[in-house]
Amino acid sequence: MKLFIKKLLNNRIVSFFIRGLKKISRGLNFIINTALLLIVYIFGVGLTWLFAKILKKHFLEMQPSKNRQTYWSDAELRGSDVSDYYRQF
């Protein structure tokens, strides 16, 4: 039985068929992965964008405030002692 399978796999017609199936499977793999990633992107990024628009949430400050000429914002660290920042985890 093993000899029969070995001879069958060495056959030119069968190896041609197997190579063709591999090419088709690579193409289908690319199409399916692209479609799935597109769906995940639309739901992940699209829904986040939609909820941010509805709630009027701005994640980035796009313009500096009028009294400053930089985009940098000061860190609000004045509420705690410096020792509280050591070994935070």
PDB file as gemmi writes it, atoms N, CA and C in Angstrom:
CRYST1    1.000    1.000    1.000  90.00  90.00  90.00 P 1                      
ATOM      1  N   MET A   1       0.831  -1.201   0.000  1.00  0.00           N  
ATOM      2  CA  MET A   1       0.000   0.000   0.000  1.00  0.00           C  
ATOM      3  C   MET A   1       0.872   1.261   0.000  1.00  0.00           C  
ATOM      4  N   LYS A   2       1.928   1.256   0.832  1.00  0.00           N  
ATOM      5  CA  LYS A   2       2.803   2.419   0.894  1.00  0.00           C  
ATOM      6  C   LYS A   2       3.522   2.638  -0.428  1.00  0.00           C  
ATOM      7  N   LEU A   3       3.885   1.572  -1.068  1.00  0.00           N  
ATOM      8  CA  LEU A   3       4.559   1.663  -2.354  1.00  0.00           C  
ATOM      9  C   LEU A   3       3.632   2.262  -3.413  1.00  0.00           C  
ATOM     10  N   PHE A   4       2.369   1.879  -3.355  1.00  0.00           N  
ATOM     11  CA  PHE A   4       1.389   2.423  -4.291  1.00  0.00           C  
ATOM     12  C   PHE A   4       1.234   3.931  -4.116  1.00  0.00           C  
ATOM     13  N   ILE A   5       1.160   4.382  -2.868  1.00  0.00           N  
ATOM     14  CA  ILE A   5       1.008   5.815  -2.585  1.00  0.00           C  
ATOM     15  C   ILE A   5       2.255   6.567  -3.033  1.00  0.00           C  
ATOM     16  N   LYS A   6       3.418   5.971  -2.814  1.00  0.00           N  
ATOM     17  CA  LYS A   6       4.671   6.607  -3.218  1.00  0.00           C  
ATOM     18  C   LYS A   6       4.739   6.758  -4.733  1.00  0.00           C  
ATOM     19  N   LYS A   7       4.349   5.708  -5.468  1.00  0.00           N  
ATOM     20  CA  LYS A   7       4.345   5.769  -6.926  1.00  0.00           C  
ATOM     21  C   LYS A   7       3.314   6.775  -7.421  1.00  0.00           C  
ATOM     22  N   LEU A   8       2.177   6.825  -6.731  1.00  0.00           N  
ATOM     23  CA  LEU A   8       1.126   7.754  -7.129  1.00  0.00           C  
ATOM     24  C   LEU A   8       1.587   9.197  -6.967  1.00  0.00           C  
ATOM     25  N   LEU A   9       2.300   9.499  -5.890  1.00  0.00           N  
ATOM     26  CA  LEU A   9       2.770  10.860  -5.652  1.00  0.00           C  
ATOM     27  C   LEU A   9       3.885  11.250  -6.609  1.00  0.00           C  
ATOM     28  N   ASN A  10       4.634  10.292  -7.101  1.00  0.00           N  
ATOM     29  CA  ASN A  10       5.691  10.579  -8.054  1.00  0.00           C  
ATOM     30  C   ASN A  10       5.164  10.738  -9.473  1.00  0.00           C  
ATOM     31  N   ASN A  11       3.949  10.423  -9.701  1.00  0.00           N  
ATOM     32  CA  ASN A  11       3.343  10.542 -11.014  1.00  0.00           C  
ATOM     33  C   ASN A  11       3.311  12.014 -11.431  1.00  0.00           C  
ATOM     34  N   ARG A  12       3.604  12.293 -12.672  1.00  0.00           N  
ATOM     35  CA  ARG A  12       3.647  13.684 -13.154  1.00  0.00           C  
ATOM     36  C   ARG A  12       2.278  14.356 -13.107  1.00  0.00           C  
ATOM     37  N   ILE A  13       1.263  13.641 -13.439  1.00  0.00           N  
ATOM     38  CA  ILE A  13      -0.080  14.226 -13.460  1.00  0.00           C  
ATOM     39  C   ILE A  13      -0.499  14.621 -12.049  1.00  0.00           C  
ATOM     40  N   VAL A  14      -0.244  13.746 -11.102  1.00  0.00           N  
ATOM     41  CA  VAL A  14      -0.627  14.034  -9.717  1.00  0.00           C  
ATOM     42  C   VAL A  14       0.201  15.196  -9.172  1.00  0.00           C  
ATOM     43  N   SER A  15       1.490  15.230  -9.448  1.00  0.00           N  
ATOM     44  CA  SER A  15       2.311  16.326  -8.943  1.00  0.00           C  
ATOM     45  C   SER A  15       1.909  17.650  -9.590  1.00  0.00           C  
ATOM     46  N   PHE A  16       1.525  17.608 -10.871  1.00  0.00           N  
ATOM     47  CA  PHE A  16       1.027  18.823 -11.528  1.00  0.00           C  
ATOM     48  C   PHE A  16      -0.254  19.301 -10.856  1.00  0.00           C  
ATOM     49  N   PHE A  17      -1.143  18.350 -10.546  1.00  0.00           N  
ATOM     50  CA  PHE A  17      -2.401  18.681  -9.885  1.00  0.00           C  
ATOM     51  C   PHE A  17      -2.149  19.275  -8.494  1.00  0.00           C  
ATOM     52  N   ILE A  18      -1.208  18.683  -7.764  1.00  0.00           N  
ATOM     53  CA  ILE A  18      -0.895  19.178  -6.415  1.00  0.00           C  
ATOM     54  C   ILE A  18      -0.285  20.572  -6.480  1.00  0.00           C  
ATOM     55  N   ARG A  19       0.601  20.835  -7.431  1.00  0.00           N  
ATOM     56  CA  ARG A  19       1.168  22.178  -7.583  1.00  0.00           C  
ATOM     57  C   ARG A  19       0.090  23.201  -7.919  1.00  0.00           C  
ATOM     58  N   GLY A  20      -0.854  22.800  -8.766  1.00  0.00           N  
ATOM     59  CA  GLY A  20      -1.964  23.697  -9.092  1.00  0.00           C  
ATOM     60  C   GLY A  20      -2.814  24.012  -7.882  1.00  0.00           C  
ATOM     61  N   LEU A  21      -3.089  22.996  -7.066  1.00  0.00           N  
ATOM     62  CA  LEU A  21      -3.873  23.222  -5.847  1.00  0.00           C  
ATOM     63  C   LEU A  21      -3.140  24.137  -4.868  1.00  0.00           C  
ATOM     64  N   LYS A  22      -1.824  24.017  -4.791  1.00  0.00           N  
ATOM     65  CA  LYS A  22      -1.050  24.893  -3.903  1.00  0.00           C  
ATOM     66  C   LYS A  22      -1.143  26.342  -4.359  1.00  0.00           C  
ATOM     67  N   LYS A  23      -1.067  26.574  -5.675  1.00  0.00           N  
ATOM     68  CA  LYS A  23      -1.176  27.945  -6.185  1.00  0.00           C  
ATOM     69  C   LYS A  23      -2.563  28.518  -5.901  1.00  0.00           C  
ATOM     70  N   ILE A  24      -3.586  27.702  -6.115  1.00  0.00           N  
ATOM     71  CA  ILE A  24      -4.957  28.158  -5.849  1.00  0.00           C  
ATOM     72  C   ILE A  24      -5.129  28.455  -4.364  1.00  0.00           C  
ATOM     73  N   SER A  25      -4.588  27.587  -3.507  1.00  0.00           N  
ATOM     74  CA  SER A  25      -4.754  27.801  -2.066  1.00  0.00           C  
ATOM     75  C   SER A  25      -4.020  29.055  -1.596  1.00  0.00           C  
ATOM     76  N   ARG A  26      -2.873  29.364  -2.193  1.00  0.00           N  
ATOM     77  CA  ARG A  26      -2.177  30.612  -1.830  1.00  0.00           C  
ATOM     78  C   ARG A  26      -2.998  31.831  -2.224  1.00  0.00           C  
ATOM     79  N   GLY A  27      -3.595  31.775  -3.404  1.00  0.00           N  
ATOM     80  CA  GLY A  27      -4.440  32.884  -3.846  1.00  0.00           C  
ATOM     81  C   GLY A  27      -5.659  33.061  -2.958  1.00  0.00           C  
ATOM     82  N   LEU A  28      -6.325  31.938  -2.625  1.00  0.00           N  
ATOM     83  CA  LEU A  28      -7.483  32.016  -1.734  1.00  0.00           C  
ATOM     84  C   LEU A  28      -7.079  32.498  -0.347  1.00  0.00           C  
ATOM     85  N   ASN A  29      -5.928  32.064   0.117  1.00  0.00           N  
ATOM     86  CA  ASN A  29      -5.428  32.505   1.411  1.00  0.00           C  
ATOM     87  C   ASN A  29      -5.244  34.016   1.441  1.00  0.00           C  
ATOM     88  N   PHE A  30      -4.669  34.574   0.391  1.00  0.00           N  
ATOM     89  CA  PHE A  30      -4.470  36.021   0.314  1.00  0.00           C  
ATOM     90  C   PHE A  30      -5.808  36.756   0.315  1.00  0.00           C  
ATOM     91  N   ILE A  31      -6.761  36.272  -0.475  1.00  0.00           N  
ATOM     92  CA  ILE A  31      -8.072  36.939  -0.576  1.00  0.00           C  
ATOM     93  C   ILE A  31      -8.821  36.869   0.758  1.00  0.00           C  
ATOM     94  N   ILE A  32      -8.833  35.702   1.380  1.00  0.00           N  
ATOM     95  CA  ILE A  32      -9.560  35.542   2.641  1.00  0.00           C  
ATOM     96  C   ILE A  32      -8.921  36.371   3.750  1.00  0.00           C  
ATOM     97  N   ASN A  33      -7.603  36.354   3.852  1.00  0.00           N  
ATOM     98  CA  ASN A  33      -6.930  37.151   4.891  1.00  0.00           C  
ATOM     99  C   ASN A  33      -7.153  38.636   4.689  1.00  0.00           C  
ATOM    100  N   THR A  34      -7.112  39.091   3.440  1.00  0.00           N  
ATOM    101  CA  THR A  34      -7.358  40.508   3.165  1.00  0.00           C  
ATOM    102  C   THR A  34      -8.775  40.894   3.555  1.00  0.00           C  
ATOM    103  N   ALA A  35      -9.744  40.062   3.210  1.00  0.00           N  
ATOM    104  CA  ALA A  35     -11.134  40.360   3.552  1.00  0.00           C  
ATOM    105  C   ALA A  35     -11.342  40.369   5.065  1.00  0.00           C  
ATOM    106  N   LEU A  36     -10.778  39.406   5.761  1.00  0.00           N  
ATOM    107  CA  LEU A  36     -10.945  39.351   7.214  1.00  0.00           C  
ATOM    108  C   LEU A  36     -10.284  40.537   7.904  1.00  0.00           C  
ATOM    109  N   LEU A  37      -9.097  40.905   7.461  1.00  0.00           N  
ATOM    110  CA  LEU A  37      -8.429  42.063   8.064  1.00  0.00           C  
ATOM    111  C   LEU A  37      -9.175  43.356   7.770  1.00  0.00           C  
ATOM    112  N   LEU A  38      -9.768  43.454   6.600  1.00  0.00           N  
ATOM    113  CA  LEU A  38     -10.568  44.631   6.271  1.00  0.00           C  
ATOM    114  C   LEU A  38     -11.791  44.729   7.176  1.00  0.00           C  
ATOM    115  N   ILE A  39     -12.440  43.611   7.411  1.00  0.00           N  
ATOM    116  CA  ILE A  39     -13.610  43.602   8.296  1.00  0.00           C  
ATOM    117  C   ILE A  39     -13.214  43.986   9.717  1.00  0.00           C  
ATOM    118  N   VAL A  40     -12.118  43.425  10.206  1.00  0.00           N  
ATOM    119  CA  VAL A  40     -11.649  43.760  11.562  1.00  0.00           C  
ATOM    120  C   VAL A  40     -11.284  45.240  11.645  1.00  0.00           C  
ATOM    121  N   TYR A  41     -10.638  45.771  10.610  1.00  0.00           N  
ATOM    122  CA  TYR A  41     -10.266  47.185  10.601  1.00  0.00           C  
ATOM    123  C   TYR A  41     -11.505  48.071  10.612  1.00  0.00           C  
ATOM    124  N   ILE A  42     -12.487  47.736   9.785  1.00  0.00           N  
ATOM    125  CA  ILE A  42     -13.702  48.551   9.714  1.00  0.00           C  
ATOM    126  C   ILE A  42     -14.420  48.543  11.052  1.00  0.00           C  
ATOM    127  N   PHE A  43     -14.564  47.370  11.671  1.00  0.00           N  
ATOM    128  CA  PHE A  43     -15.255  47.318  12.954  1.00  0.00           C  
ATOM    129  C   PHE A  43     -14.424  47.941  14.069  1.00  0.00           C  
ATOM    130  N   GLY A  44     -13.133  47.682  14.101  1.00  0.00           N  
ATOM    131  CA  GLY A  44     -12.294  48.209  15.173  1.00  0.00           C  
ATOM    132  C   GLY A  44     -12.101  49.704  15.080  1.00  0.00           C  
ATOM    133  N   VAL A  45     -11.537  50.155  13.991  1.00  0.00           N  
ATOM    134  CA  VAL A  45     -11.231  51.576  13.825  1.00  0.00           C  
ATOM    135  C   VAL A  45     -12.497  52.365  13.510  1.00  0.00           C  
ATOM    136  N   GLY A  46     -13.344  51.818  12.672  1.00  0.00           N  
ATOM    137  CA  GLY A  46     -14.557  52.534  12.266  1.00  0.00           C  
ATOM    138  C   GLY A  46     -15.516  52.785  13.418  1.00  0.00           C  
ATOM    139  N   LEU A  47     -15.739  51.766  14.237  1.00  0.00           N  
ATOM    140  CA  LEU A  47     -16.641  51.953  15.374  1.00  0.00           C  
ATOM    141  C   LEU A  47     -16.034  52.876  16.425  1.00  0.00           C  
ATOM    142  N   THR A  48     -14.726  52.794  16.631  1.00  0.00           N  
ATOM    143  CA  THR A  48     -14.068  53.717  17.558  1.00  0.00           C  
ATOM    144  C   THR A  48     -14.212  55.145  17.074  1.00  0.00           C  
ATOM    145  N   TRP A  49     -14.013  55.362  15.785  1.00  0.00           N  
ATOM    146  CA  TRP A  49     -14.165  56.700  15.215  1.00  0.00           C  
ATOM    147  C   TRP A  49     -15.606  57.187  15.371  1.00  0.00           C  
ATOM    148  N   LEU A  50     -16.563  56.295  15.099  1.00  0.00           N  
ATOM    149  CA  LEU A  50     -17.979  56.682  15.176  1.00  0.00           C  
ATOM    150  C   LEU A  50     -18.364  57.062  16.604  1.00  0.00           C  
ATOM    151  N   PHE A  51     -17.973  56.256  17.586  1.00  0.00           N  
ATOM    152  CA  PHE A  51     -18.298  56.581  18.976  1.00  0.00           C  
ATOM    153  C   PHE A  51     -17.589  57.855  19.427  1.00  0.00           C  
ATOM    154  N   ALA A  52     -16.376  58.076  18.968  1.00  0.00           N  
ATOM    155  CA  ALA A  52     -15.663  59.299  19.323  1.00  0.00           C  
ATOM    156  C   ALA A  52     -16.364  60.516  18.725  1.00  0.00           C  
ATOM    157  N   LYS A  53     -16.861  60.386  17.509  1.00  0.00           N  
ATOM    158  CA  LYS A  53     -17.598  61.503  16.903  1.00  0.00           C  
ATOM    159  C   LYS A  53     -18.898  61.772  17.639  1.00  0.00           C  
ATOM    160  N   ILE A  54     -19.613  60.708  18.004  1.00  0.00           N  
ATOM    161  CA  ILE A  54     -20.889  60.885  18.713  1.00  0.00           C  
ATOM    162  C   ILE A  54     -20.663  61.524  20.075  1.00  0.00           C  
ATOM    163  N   LEU A  55     -19.640  61.069  20.791  1.00  0.00           N  
ATOM    164  CA  LEU A  55     -19.356  61.587  22.133  1.00  0.00           C  
ATOM    165  C   LEU A  55     -18.503  62.852  22.113  1.00  0.00           C  
ATOM    166  N   LYS A  56     -18.121  63.303  20.910  1.00  0.00           N  
ATOM    167  CA  LYS A  56     -17.294  64.497  20.717  1.00  0.00           C  
ATOM    168  C   LYS A  56     -15.992  64.410  21.507  1.00  0.00           C  
ATOM    169  N   LYS A  57     -15.352  63.253  21.421  1.00  0.00           N  
ATOM    170  CA  LYS A  57     -14.087  63.009  22.094  1.00  0.00           C  
ATOM    171  C   LYS A  57     -12.952  63.269  21.118  1.00  0.00           C  
ATOM    172  N   HIS A  58     -11.977  64.067  21.531  1.00  0.00           N  
ATOM    173  CA  HIS A  58     -10.806  64.359  20.714  1.00  0.00           C  
ATOM    174  C   HIS A  58      -9.595  63.724  21.391  1.00  0.00           C  
ATOM    175  N   PHE A  59      -8.961  62.792  20.699  1.00  0.00           N  
ATOM    176  CA  PHE A  59      -7.829  62.081  21.271  1.00  0.00           C  
ATOM    177  C   PHE A  59      -6.533  62.881  21.131  1.00  0.00           C  
ATOM    178  N   LEU A  60      -6.451  63.730  20.139  1.00  0.00           N  
ATOM    179  CA  LEU A  60      -5.265  64.550  19.922  1.00  0.00           C  
ATOM    180  C   LEU A  60      -5.655  66.021  19.847  1.00  0.00           C  
ATOM    181  N   GLU A  61      -4.801  66.864  20.402  1.00  0.00           N  
ATOM    182  CA  GLU A  61      -5.014  68.303  20.242  1.00  0.00           C  
ATOM    183  C   GLU A  61      -4.369  68.692  18.921  1.00  0.00           C  
ATOM    184  N   MET A  62      -5.172  69.131  17.987  1.00  0.00           N  
ATOM    185  CA  MET A  62      -4.666  69.423  16.655  1.00  0.00           C  
ATOM    186  C   MET A  62      -4.108  70.840  16.526  1.00  0.00           C  
ATOM    187  N   GLN A  63      -4.478  71.735  17.433  1.00  0.00           N  
ATOM    188  CA  GLN A  63      -3.990  73.113  17.384  1.00  0.00           C  
ATOM    189  C   GLN A  63      -3.493  73.506  18.771  1.00  0.00           C  
ATOM    190  N   PRO A  64      -2.386  74.230  18.845  1.00  0.00           N  
ATOM    191  CA  PRO A  64      -1.926  74.668  20.166  1.00  0.00           C  
ATOM    192  C   PRO A  64      -2.866  75.736  20.730  1.00  0.00           C  
ATOM    193  N   SER A  65      -2.881  75.863  22.042  1.00  0.00           N  
ATOM    194  CA  SER A  65      -3.726  76.892  22.640  1.00  0.00           C  
ATOM    195  C   SER A  65      -3.208  78.272  22.247  1.00  0.00           C  
ATOM    196  N   LYS A  66      -4.052  79.275  22.384  1.00  0.00           N  
ATOM    197  CA  LYS A  66      -3.728  80.611  21.885  1.00  0.00           C  
ATOM    198  C   LYS A  66      -2.578  81.279  22.636  1.00  0.00           C  
ATOM    199  N   ASN A  67      -2.398  80.951  23.917  1.00  0.00           N  
ATOM    200  CA  ASN A  67      -1.333  81.602  24.675  1.00  0.00           C  
ATOM    201  C   ASN A  67      -0.004  80.845  24.568  1.00  0.00           C  
ATOM    202  N   ARG A  68       0.029  79.696  23.903  1.00  0.00           N  
ATOM    203  CA  ARG A  68       1.267  78.953  23.709  1.00  0.00           C  
ATOM    204  C   ARG A  68       1.525  78.780  22.221  1.00  0.00           C  
ATOM    205  N   GLN A  69       2.788  78.552  21.882  1.00  0.00           N  
ATOM    206  CA  GLN A  69       3.135  78.343  20.480  1.00  0.00           C  
ATOM    207  C   GLN A  69       3.683  76.935  20.253  1.00  0.00           C  
ATOM    208  N   THR A  70       3.320  76.019  21.121  1.00  0.00           N  
ATOM    209  CA  THR A  70       3.813  74.648  20.998  1.00  0.00           C  
ATOM    210  C   THR A  70       2.666  73.670  21.227  1.00  0.00           C  
ATOM    211  N   TYR A  71       2.855  72.464  20.776  1.00  0.00           N  
ATOM    212  CA  TYR A  71       1.865  71.418  20.977  1.00  0.00           C  
ATOM    213  C   TYR A  71       2.081  70.670  22.289  1.00  0.00           C  
ATOM    214  N   TRP A  72       3.201  70.904  22.967  1.00  0.00           N  
ATOM    215  CA  TRP A  72       3.498  70.201  24.206  1.00  0.00           C  
ATOM    216  C   TRP A  72       2.529  70.609  25.290  1.00  0.00           C  
ATOM    217  N   SER A  73       2.112  69.637  26.103  1.00  0.00           N  
ATOM    218  CA  SER A  73       1.257  69.954  27.241  1.00  0.00           C  
ATOM    219  C   SER A  73       1.980  69.531  28.512  1.00  0.00           C  
ATOM    220  N   ASP A  74       1.800  70.297  29.579  1.00  0.00           N  
ATOM    221  CA  ASP A  74       2.469  70.028  30.839  1.00  0.00           C  
ATOM    222  C   ASP A  74       1.837  68.816  31.517  1.00  0.00           C  
ATOM    223  N   ALA A  75       2.670  68.031  32.168  1.00  0.00           N  
ATOM    224  CA  ALA A  75       2.192  66.883  32.923  1.00  0.00           C  
ATOM    225  C   ALA A  75       1.690  67.368  34.283  1.00  0.00           C  
ATOM    226  N   GLU A  76       0.567  66.856  34.701  1.00  0.00           N  
ATOM    227  CA  GLU A  76      -0.014  67.242  35.994  1.00  0.00           C  
ATOM    228  C   GLU A  76       0.494  66.276  37.062  1.00  0.00           C  
ATOM    229  N   LEU A  77       1.661  66.545  37.626  1.00  0.00           N  
ATOM    230  CA  LEU A  77       2.274  65.658  38.603  1.00  0.00           C  
ATOM    231  C   LEU A  77       2.282  66.229  40.011  1.00  0.00           C  
ATOM    232  N   ARG A  78       1.597  67.277  40.276  1.00  0.00           N  
ATOM    233  CA  ARG A  78       1.691  67.971  41.558  1.00  0.00           C  
ATOM    234  C   ARG A  78       0.830  67.359  42.661  1.00  0.00           C  
ATOM    235  N   GLY A  79      -0.014  66.390  42.373  1.00  0.00           N  
ATOM    236  CA  GLY A  79      -0.935  65.861  43.369  1.00  0.00           C  
ATOM    237  C   GLY A  79      -0.334  64.911  44.375  1.00  0.00           C  
ATOM    238  N   SER A  80       0.822  64.330  44.116  1.00  0.00           N  
ATOM    239  CA  SER A  80       1.377  63.303  44.993  1.00  0.00           C  
ATOM    240  C   SER A  80       2.830  63.592  45.327  1.00  0.00           C  
ATOM    241  N   ASP A  81       3.320  62.883  46.354  1.00  0.00           N  
ATOM    242  CA  ASP A  81       4.739  62.962  46.695  1.00  0.00           C  
ATOM    243  C   ASP A  81       5.552  62.224  45.647  1.00  0.00           C  
ATOM    244  N   VAL A  82       6.825  62.561  45.582  1.00  0.00           N  
ATOM    245  CA  VAL A  82       7.720  61.889  44.636  1.00  0.00           C  
ATOM    246  C   VAL A  82       7.873  60.433  45.027  1.00  0.00           C  
ATOM    247  N   SER A  83       7.826  60.129  46.316  1.00  0.00           N  
ATOM    248  CA  SER A  83       7.999  58.739  46.764  1.00  0.00           C  
ATOM    249  C   SER A  83       6.863  57.839  46.270  1.00  0.00           C  
ATOM    250  N   ASP A  84       5.710  58.387  45.973  1.00  0.00           N  
ATOM    251  CA  ASP A  84       4.598  57.595  45.441  1.00  0.00           C  
ATOM    252  C   ASP A  84       4.870  57.094  44.017  1.00  0.00           C  
ATOM    253  N   TYR A  85       5.773  57.751  43.322  1.00  0.00           N  
ATOM    254  CA  TYR A  85       6.075  57.360  41.958  1.00  0.00           C  
ATOM    255  C   TYR A  85       7.116  56.243  41.868  1.00  0.00           C  
ATOM    256  N   TYR A  86       7.809  55.965  42.985  1.00  0.00           N  
ATOM    257  CA  TYR A  86       8.757  54.863  43.020  1.00  0.00           C  
ATOM    258  C   TYR A  86       8.001  53.559  43.204  1.00  0.00           C  
ATOM    259  N   ARG A  87       8.442  52.514  42.547  1.00  0.00           N  
ATOM    260  CA  ARG A  87       7.855  51.186  42.649  1.00  0.00           C  
ATOM    261  C   ARG A  87       6.336  51.223  42.444  1.00  0.00           C  
ATOM    262  N   GLN A  88       5.931  51.679  41.304  1.00  0.00           N  
ATOM    263  CA  GLN A  88       4.499  51.803  41.029  1.00  0.00           C  
ATOM    264  C   GLN A  88       3.839  50.446  40.812  1.00  0.00           C  
ATOM    265  N   PHE A  89       4.619  49.460  40.449  1.00  0.00           N  
ATOM    266  CA  PHE A  89       3.985  48.170  40.119  1.00  0.00           C  
ATOM    267  C   PHE A  89       4.338  47.144  41.148  1.00  0.00           C  
TER     268      PHE A  89                                                      
END                                                                             
